Amino acid sequence: MSISVTPRAVHLSDIKAAHERIKPYVHRTPVLTSATIDDIVSGRFDGNIKIRLLFKCENFQKAGAFKFRGATNAIRLLLSEQNASEPLNPGEGSSHRAKYNFPVITHSSGNHAQALALAAQQQGVTCHVIMPSNAPGVKKSAVRGYSAIVTECVPTLAAREETVLEVTRRLEAADSQVKVEFISPYDDVRVISGQGTAAVELLEQAMELTGRTLNALVVPVGGGGLLSGCAVAAKGTDESIFVIGAEPSGADDAFRSFYGKAFVPSIEPKTIADGLLTSLGTHTFPLILKHVDAIQTVTEDQIIRATKLVYERMKIVIEPSSAVSLAVALYSPGEFWRYLSAVTPRTFNASISPTGLDFVGKIEQLAKGKESPIEVNVGIVFSGGNVDLVNLVERFKGIDGL
C-alpha cells in the first residue's frame, strides 16, 4: 500500500449513484435465510432474543463474487469520462468485442481478475490482467474466457506491479492515443462505491422480507473494499446499524490496524480464506476507522466449520472467505472488549469504539430492559463462491458438528 496517496472519501450518494449506474449489468443477488442457523446463533443468548440472519449471497453474482460490482462501476465511470458511455446490451456477453481505445489493466490471481475481465468484455473495453505464474490454470482459463489478455509474471507483489508498469508503457508507446487505466482490486473509490451497492440492496431486501432494517451487519475484510463500501452505505442509511468486519485470525492485519489506529501490513498471512490475504488500502483504512464499529477474528477451525454448516444446511456453494462473516456470529467471544484490552495493552485505543461492544455485546444491549422477546436482524455478507472444491472437501474431513 502506498501511504503517500491522499485518501479520498466515499459517501452514501456515491454508492447510490453507483447502484443506479450498474443496475443493468449486475445481478440483484438473493437474500437467503436459514431457520436452523438462526436457532443456533439465537442459542448463544437467553430466551429473550431471537436472531434472524439475512444472508446476502454474492456467490450468485456474475463471475461468482461481489467484485463484479466494483469492476463494473469503475468501467462505467471511465466510459463516462471518455464521453463513450452509451449503454451496451448486458446480454451481449462474450459476443461483444472491444470498441473503445482505452484499455484497463490490473494484477490479480483471484476474483477481481475474473470480475474485471467480464465487466470489460460486457462494456466493450480491452482488459489486461497480470497474473502470477503459479495461479491455478482454471483461473487463468476463466480470465481468458472473458476475452482478457493475460500476462504471467513471477509470483511476488513487486513483480506484479512492475509488470503492470511494463505492459502499460508498452501499450501507450505503441499508440499515442491510448491511455491505459489501472483499476485496483479494492483501493479505488470507484471500486469501493460499487462494492457498497451490495449493502444498499441488502437493506432494501431486509425491509421487503421482515418489514424492518438491519440491527447489525457483518462483512468479511481483506483489502477492505467490500467492508468500507458496505459500512458507508449502512451508516449513511441508518447510523444505528452496528457494522462488524470479520477476519481470519491467521490474517489479522485489519484487526490490529483498527484497534491500534495505525496501519499494519499483512505479512505472511496463513488462512484457508484466500480472498482475505491483502492489506488494507490507503482509501479503505480511513473509511473503516470512521464507519466500522468493530473487527472480530475467527480461527481456521471455526471458518471451516461455518463453511461446512452452510453447505449442509443451506445447500449452496460459498468460499471460505464468505464463511468468515457467519463464523463471527457463531463463535465470537462474549467478552471481546475485555479480551482485547488485555492482549493488546500497548496498541489498544478505546477511542476507536467508545461503546466497547462486539457482536454479542451489541445484541445483548438491544435486549436490555425489554420484557417481551425481541427480534434482531443481522445481515451476513457472503462475498463469493469461487472455491477449490476438491481441497475444501479434504478440509471438511474429520469436522463433525459445530
Secondary structure as UniProt FT lines:
FT   TURN            3..4
FT   HELIX           12..22
FT   TURN            23..25
FT   STRAND          31..32
FT   HELIX           35..42
FT   TURN            43..44
FT   TURN            47..48
FT   STRAND          49..57
FT   HELIX           58..60
FT   HELIX           62..64
FT   HELIX           67..81
FT   TURN            82..83
FT   HELIX           90..95
FT   STRAND          100..107
FT   HELIX           111..123
FT   STRAND          125..132
FT   TURN            133..134
FT   HELIX           137..145
FT   TURN            146..147
FT   STRAND          149..153
FT   HELIX           157..174
FT   TURN            176..177
FT   STRAND          181..182
FT   HELIX           189..210
FT   STRAND          216..220
FT   HELIX           225..237
FT   TURN            239..240
FT   STRAND          242..248
FT   HELIX           249..251
FT   HELIX           253..260
FT   HELIX           274..276
FT   TURN            282..283
FT   HELIX           284..291
FT   STRAND          294..298
FT   HELIX           300..313
FT   HELIX           320..331
FT   TURN            334..335
FT   HELIX           336..343
FT   TURN            345..347
FT   HELIX           350..352
FT   TURN            354..355
FT   HELIX           359..367
FT   TURN            368..369
FT   STRAND          374..382
FT   HELIX           389..396
FT   TURN            397..398
//
